[in-house]
Amino acid sequence: MATSSRCTHHLAPPRPATKQRLLAGTTKPPPPSSWQAKRSFSTTRSFKAPAEEATGTYTEADHEHAVISTFDLFSIGIGPSSSHTVGPMRAGNIFVADLFEAGLLHKVNKIRVSIYGSLALTGEGHMTPSALLLGLESEDVESVDTAYVPTRFSDIKATKKLYLGRRLPDGKGKQVDFDYSRDFVWEWGRKLPLHSNGMRFTVFDEDGYVLARNDMFSVGGGFVVNGSLSIAPGQQLEGSEDAAESPADVEASGKQHPVDLAENMYYKEIRRADAAGDRKTGAEVRSLPDGGAEPATHAMLGQDPSQVDQQHRGPTSIQAHNEASSIDPKASDEGSFQGPRYPFHDAQSLLALCQKHNLTIAQLVYENEKGLGHTDEEIYEKVFKIWQVMDESILEGVQATEETLPGSLKLHRRAPALYRRLTRGLYPSLSQQNGEGKPNSHSHKDGDSQMPGLTGGASTKQLAVNRPKDLAMGHRRVPRIHGSLEHPISPSPTRRTTFPTMDYLTVYAIAVNETNAAGGRIVTAPTNGAAGIIPAVLKYVIEFVSDDPERDVPTFLLTAAAIGMLYKRGATISAAEGGCMAEVGVACSMAAGAFAACMGASPQTIEQAAEIGIEHNLGLTCDPIGGLVQAPCIERNALGAIKAISSANLALSSDAKLQKVRLDDAIAAMRLTAKGMRNEFKETSLSGLATSVPFNIPVSVPDC
């Protein structure tokens, strides 16, 4: 993958009477030129938007295959946000690991952390500061104790001490002074040029000189774009604060950032050396020579970056990669090539590969995982580990005892009450004996009153104990009816229509997202804000549809992963770029296609289900009230799960050959919609519900 898209900040030359530390950052993209103008914004090859031809927006989406590991797309993390919690924790971890590998960690005496754009605007509602600081202490987002995070964050603020690399082996970390009120900088109203979710890390030695600096960007789904670590050779940095630009300045200058770029875009390992084969893109840790010259592999100002790419990396086109990787599917077993056996770059090529090799979408993704170095046992173990965490997040949500979610909104939990409503009439002892509390694997009809594998019915004795005192014999409440009983149109009695499928999907999705909102452990699927949709639909499949969960769990998750890869490559899964359609919309599309796959649909029908799922989420905004991933996020997941099954059923009832709108067309439309969407509707809490609801708190204030 070409790395010419990375931005590098060229600082001003040293002033005569002052020491200045030059940073070998990444270079800013040159003005639109012929090399950019040839690259279309749209993933639909036959269409070029005139506006995009004029600006010459560059994206790797037109040149790279879409394949990433399923276990990077579906990763275990903590709530409440993949881009504002999981990504920052991983970014802090990467920065410390880079310092350690560069031999600088022991020299660090002070660190300053600045967050920009959406990260700053949503305040602490997304728990960004705590995640970022624990990442700097080398905590693993997949295994950190969720209860430890807020406790340790409070300790850091109280003691004014930060232990960089605390979890590094052999005690190789370094404790430094850290005043949260001074050294954690909230850059409200400013953002770095590449992405709204920007972070800047700067470390200083004991004399106050800058040792190193790096800008990182959390681009959604827990993925982090990592610039080249900038190491100062021996001069004082001057004017380190001038590289940031206000959103208005960025927009006025005509600069556009690519949707997908640079290192860590396609993997989630902390160390680049641990990533799989062809996904190792981007710059490594580098230091400038004493003369201050740029490394030879960096494009010089005014030079065509594509020439540098060709000189140092050879061809990067998808055709060249296909030729290199599809010679023999068994080649990767012999260690001659580590990469996907069947690379695809859009839905059309994915369907073509399925047709050519007589594979389902899930089977094709499975083979690609083996090409990336995973064994059969590892794939099954990882897939079912993902499902286990999903299922546990549902269970944690329905069993929660707290009445309200954390945060200033004080939103009441609903999953426990919804769960109790669904399990009315069940005897707990009988439910526990049935499979010893484990979910049944046989099918159930929607009309069944029993919820497999779940307990929660109240016994007669419990009902007697919990009976309110005012419900004694002869003191029944009269039903309250609004409206006149004497009117020709009499008031309707209070009642509720039961749609079992919708009820189950709702409680599953809300349970996961309430767990996420409370900072619990969930699966990024593909983001935290939309983490309830895929688990809800998969849970429904296992409990009410599947006759073989060992087949259907991998089928569902691997099919969903393939669809998610298309969005990550062709559009975005970051709400800071595409609003809520990049989260709930993408998850709905993934779940729709995966549900269709478990119902035995063809790859073409699966594509149609995925297209329907995203088509009716285009333009969905991200405007969280109070900067919290609660309202409207939680309810949107419930509706997204219902819409996913509706989309799949519509596709299953249709003829795929008559489909007029292809998935690739919808992804292209999503990208154009994201580009045209105002920044206020992209996870900033500056408009929409966040401002129309009378909730009077300043979401940008750090201590809100």
Secondary structure, 3 states (H helix, E strand, C coil): CCCCCCCCCCCCCCCCCCCCCCCCCCCCCCCCCHHHHCCCCCCCCCCCCHHHHHHCCCCHHHCCCCCCCHHHHCEEEECCCHHHHHHHHHHHHHHHHHHHHCCCHHHCCEEEEEEEHHHHHCHHHHCHHHHHHHHHCCCCCCCCCCCHHHHHHHHHHHHCEEEECCCCHHHCCEEEECCHHHHEEEECCCECCCCCCEEEEEEECCCCCEEEEEEEEECCCCCEEECCCEECCCCCCCCCCCCCECHHHHHHHCCCCCCCCCECCCCCCCCHHHCCHHHCCCCCCEECCCCCCCCCCCCCCCCCHHHHHHHHHCCCCHHHHHHHHCCCCCHHHHCCCCCCCCCCCCHHHHHHHHHHHCCCHHHHHHHHHHHCCCCHHHHHHHHHHHHHHHHHHHHHHHCCCCCECCCCCCCECCHHHHHHHHCCCCCHHHHHHCCCCCCCCCCCCCCCCCCCCCCCCCCHHHHHHHCCHHHCCCCCCCCCCCCCCCCCCCCCCCCCCCCHHHHHHHHHHHHHHHHHHCCCEEEECCCCCCCCHHHHHHHHHHHHCCCCHHHHHHHHHHHHHHHHHHHHHHCCCCHHHHHHHHCHHHHHHHHHHHHHHHCCCCHHHHHHHHHHHHHCCCCCCECCHHHCCCCCHHHHHHHHHHHHHHHHHHHHCCCHHHCCCCHHHHHHHHHHHHHHCCHHHECCCCCCHHHHCCCCCCCCCCCC
